[in-house]
């Protein structure tokens, strides 16, 4: 799967489900969890409003304004 396809898949899943863990994203897209983190970093750098909360209850969500 191309990186652009992976990033688009992450965006689509977050839009549909609002909040997901990196592990859930990796399982849904059938990719390695490190790939999820790399794509999230690339999306943040490109200006997509994504927030990564760490910890046991952490998840990846869109930033609300």
C-alpha positions, -999 to 999 in steps of 0.1 A, spaced: 0 0 0 14 34 -10 20 60 18 -6 83 4 -32 55 4 -23 47 40 -26 83 51 -60 86 33 -71 54 50 -62 68 84 -81 100 77 -112 82 66 -112 59 96 -107 88 120 -135 107 103 -159 78 106 -150 67 141 -138 100 157 -113 83 180 -90 53 175 -58 40 190 -28 34 168 -31 -3 173 -67 -2 160 -57 18 130 -29 -6 123 -52 -36 125 -79 -20 103 -54 -11 76 -32 -42 81 0 -22 85 26 -21 112 19 3 142 52 22 135 38 30 100 7 45 117 29 67 138 50 78 108 19 87 88 3 106 117 35 126 120 35 133 82 -2 144 84 5 167 113 35 183 95 13 189 65 -12 208 86 -39 182 92 -54 189 127 -47 156 144 -40 151 181 -22 121 196 -29 115 233 -5 92 250 -12 68 279 -35 40 287 -66 59 276 -48 77 247 -60 78 212 -57 96 179 -84 122 171 -90 153 150 -83 185 169 -115 205 176 -113 243 172 
